[in-house]
Amino acid sequence: RFWSGSVLMALAMSMVSQRARAMAADEAFSLGLLAGIGKLALATLYPLEYAGVLEEWQQGSDARLLELERKSLAIDHCDLAAAMLLDWGFPQVLANAVQHYHKRNFGGVAANSRDERLMRSLALAQAVTDFYLAPTGDQAERIAALQRQAGQLGVEQADFISLCERVGGEWVEW
């Protein structure tokens, strides 16, 4: 599930970032693929503790997962992923986007800046990923929120629907 979701996130980020003019598609694919790497690192470093975090979380909100991670491990997967990206030589702007996109903490960045577009692109790519990974019965209630997020990036509804269909189709091919 982790790697399938990572590929889905990479595909979504690649397509979303093109629409938002946030970054090149191939770079966006890499960023999307690695955005969740902190989860894998925590699960590898602290398998029992992280299993407990995930069991308590039970597919709740992103904010709840981050809270449980910090409570149990003194760090969350976004902060760890950002530190890993910096260690691997990724630019600070990309690490910042990964560090903050789940937290929806866009208030500290300039409106319509590249930083904001990156964070919003990652957040929308994550929402598209969550949509496809959700049980079929839960997907309908997520559509309106997805369309609102897309609108905040200036992506028209029809274009966004087409984007989602392409993401889903390419994910199945992968």
Buried (B, 14 or more C-beta within 10 A) or exposed (E): EEEEBBBBBBBBBBBBBBBBEBBEEEBBBBBBBBBBBBBBBBBEEBEEBBEEBBEEBEEEEBEEBBBBBBEBBEBBBBBBBBBBBBEEEBEEEBBBBBBBBBBEEBEEBEEEEBBBBBBBBBBBBBBBBBBBBBEEEEBEEBEEEBBEBBEBBEBEEEEBBEBBEBBBEBBEEE
